[in-house]
Amino acid sequence: TRLAGGAPTNSSNGDGERRYYGTELDFGIRGRVDIRNFWLMAGLQGGVLLPGAGLANQAGNPDKAVGAIWLRTEIRY
């Protein structure tokens, strides 16, 4: 904020007084199969962030939504 003359700003040089960072939505599903002396597990997880006014730039425009997906597998014996 010292670089902006003491005015509070966020990392995008936007209004630092805004506190709503956005909404994060997460989801996941997992399944397991037992076969004799071992089991196999597989899962899918994902999430999306919908940025709010706290992450907006100097013009007041928030970033676009960002998301990620993970696939997980595991074998145990």
N, C-alpha and C positions, 0 to 999 in steps of 0.2 A: 504493500500500500504506500510505502514511502516513494516509490517510483511514480505513482499516480498523484502525487501531491498530498498524501495523507487521506485520500478518499478510499473507503473500503472497496476492494474489487475481488473478483474470483480469479481462477487460473486462466480464464478466457478474456480477462479485462472487462468483465461485465459487472453489473451492480452487486456488490458484496452484501447488501442488506437483505437480499432475498434468501430465504432459508429452505425452500422446498426443492430438494435435490431430484425428486422424481419417484417413480414407482418401479419396483423390481418384481417380476413374476417368475416363479420357478416351478418346474414340474419334473416328475420322475416316475419310472416304472421299473420293476425288477422281478425276475422269475428265476426259479431254481428247479433243477431236475436231479433226482437221486438215481444213480445207476450203480448197483452192487456196492463196491467199496469206495466210490468217489461221487462227487456231485459237481454239476456245472451250473454256474450262475451267470446270467446276462442281464444287463440293465442299460437303460437309456435315461439320461438326464439333460435338462436344458433350462435356459433362462433368458429373459429379455429385460433390458433396462429402458424405460421410457423417461428420458431426462426432463426435469422440470425447470422452473425459472432460476433456481440457484446455480444451474450450470449454463445459463444463457450467456451469449457473447455481448459485446458492447452495444450492439444494435437491438438487443433483447430477444434474439433468435436462439432457442435451445438447440442442442445437438440432435441428430437423428437417433432413432432407436438403435440399440446395439444388442446382439444376442450371441449365444454360444450353445453348442450341443456336444455332449460327451457320450461315448459308447464304452461300456465297461464289461469285461468278461473275466471270469475267475473259475479255476478248476482246483478242487481240493480232494485229497485222498487220505 
